[in-house]
Amino acid sequence: MTNRGVVKTFMIAALALLGATAIVSAQAVTVVASQQNGAEALVISGNAPARSPVRVSLSAQLSPDLPVVDLGTTEVEAGSNGRYATTRTIAPDYGRGSMITVRVSSAAGGDATTTWVVGAPNPGVPAEIQ
């Protein structure tokens, strides 16, 4: 059992001894990342425990010869249905073919990770040079 699991178990037991009711969501944290058409940005969405803060962190592997670059972290809140969504710019990682890692963690416990490979901001639109 992780430290978080031990702490939750202890807190629930303490609340039960005091006659309180504790509700702990067992909803798993999920994440999906997709490109926002026409922009150098990702639409990030998923599920987390209802009404819990969700931390979204982006990092990029620009090249095998360079260290991983932190693209930023933001917090959003899962709604009453457990859904969250945010749009994040991928600046300064505009290099086609580089890999972005999206890490999502919930204050209520749980985390998820996905990766996305940077492509053109307008896939399918021909860009002819004459």
C-alpha positions as semicolon CSV with decimal commas, in nm:
position;residue;x (nm);y (nm);z (nm)
1;M;0,000;0,000;0,000
2;T;0,134;0,345;-0,088
3;N;0,178;0,626;0,162
4;R;-0,132;0,794;0,019
5;G;-0,332;0,474;0,072
6;V;-0,212;0,446;0,431
7;V;-0,298;0,810;0,501
8;K;-0,647;0,773;0,347
9;T;-0,710;0,455;0,546
10;F;-0,596;0,624;0,869
11;M;-0,811;0,932;0,801
12;I;-1,121;0,723;0,727
13;A;-1,066;0,519;1,046
14;A;-1,021;0,837;1,253
15;L;-1,337;0,992;1,106
16;A;-1,532;0,672;1,171
17;L;-1,423;0,677;1,535
18;L;-1,549;1,033;1,562
19;G;-1,884;0,936;1,410
20;A;-1,824;1,118;1,082
21;T;-1,899;0,984;0,736
22;A;-1,617;0,982;0,484
23;I;-1,669;0,948;0,112
24;V;-1,363;0,849;-0,088
25;S;-1,389;0,840;-0,464
26;A;-1,242;0,537;-0,631
27;Q;-1,261;0,688;-0,981
28;A;-0,939;0,635;-1,172
29;V;-0,742;0,924;-1,320
30;T;-0,727;0,917;-1,700
31;V;-0,580;1,149;-1,960
32;V;-0,622;1,200;-2,334
33;A;-0,420;1,455;-2,534
34;S;-0,501;1,568;-2,887
35;Q;-0,388;1,854;-3,105
36;Q;-0,600;2,167;-3,121
37;N;-0,652;2,225;-3,494
38;G;-0,488;2,539;-3,623
39;A;-0,278;2,594;-3,311
40;E;0,045;2,482;-3,149
41;A;-0,154;2,354;-2,852
42;L;-0,291;2,037;-2,694
43;V;-0,644;1,975;-2,574
44;I;-0,606;1,767;-2,258
45;S;-0,903;1,594;-2,099
46;G;-0,991;1,296;-1,887
47;N;-1,143;1,174;-1,564
48;A;-1,046;1,222;-1,200
49;P;-1,224;1,200;-0,866
50;A;-1,518;1,442;-0,870
51;R;-1,451;1,799;-0,756
52;S;-1,082;1,735;-0,697
53;P;-0,790;1,954;-0,807
54;V;-0,600;1,806;-1,103
55;R;-0,240;1,903;-1,181
56;V;-0,147;1,892;-1,552
57;S;0,227;1,899;-1,634
58;L;0,384;1,903;-1,980
59;S;0,744;1,818;-2,060
60;A;0,922;1,770;-2,392
61;Q;1,203;1,558;-2,527
62;L;1,328;1,795;-2,796
63;S;1,623;1,579;-2,891
64;P;1,801;1,271;-2,758
65;D;2,104;1,498;-2,707
66;L;1,923;1,751;-2,484
67;P;1,769;1,723;-2,137
68;V;1,392;1,707;-2,095
69;V;1,233;2,054;-2,102
70;D;0,952;2,154;-1,864
71;L;0,675;2,318;-2,069
72;G;0,468;2,419;-1,767
73;T;0,220;2,304;-1,507
74;T;-0,135;2,415;-1,441
75;E;-0,417;2,310;-1,212
76;V;-0,777;2,254;-1,311
77;E;-1,067;2,110;-1,116
78;A;-1,264;1,802;-1,208
79;G;-1,635;1,872;-1,228
80;S;-1,911;1,700;-1,033
81;N;-1,911;1,427;-1,300
82;G;-1,534;1,376;-1,264
83;R;-1,446;1,524;-1,606
84;Y;-1,174;1,786;-1,656
85;A;-1,038;1,961;-1,965
86;T;-0,782;2,227;-2,046
87;T;-0,597;2,357;-2,351
88;R;-0,222;2,412;-2,315
89;T;0,024;2,565;-2,557
90;I;0,325;2,351;-2,643
91;A;0,562;2,650;-2,661
92;P;0,858;2,644;-2,705
93;D;0,841;2,292;-2,853
94;Y;0,746;2,346;-3,217
95;G;0,992;2,086;-3,349
96;R;0,809;1,835;-3,566
97;G;0,864;1,481;-3,441
98;S;0,962;1,576;-3,084
99;M;0,776;1,401;-2,803
100;I;0,563;1,571;-2,538
101;T;0,472;1,391;-2,216
102;V;0,152;1,490;-2,037
103;R;0,136;1,393;-1,669
104;V;-0,186;1,434;-1,475
105;S;-0,223;1,382;-1,101
106;S;-0,516;1,431;-0,868
107;A;-0,494;1,568;-0,517
108;A;-0,741;1,293;-0,424
109;G;-0,491;1,031;-0,541
110;G;-0,400;0,873;-0,870
111;D;-0,210;0,981;-1,177
112;A;-0,192;0,911;-1,550
113;T;0,057;0,979;-1,830
114;T;0,035;0,995;-2,207
115;T;0,268;1,106;-2,486
116;W;0,208;1,299;-2,805
117;V;0,435;1,355;-3,105
118;V;0,444;1,713;-3,236
119;G;0,307;1,750;-3,588
120;A;0,198;2,033;-3,815
121;P;-0,064;2,268;-3,663
122;N;-0,299;2,211;-3,960
123;P;-0,280;1,843;-4,052
124;G;-0,430;1,762;-4,389
125;V;-0,401;2,116;-4,522
126;P;-0,164;2,125;-4,820
127;A;0,110;2,383;-4,796
128;E;0,243;2,418;-5,147
129;I;0,546;2,631;-5,214
130;Q;0,565;2,785;-5,560
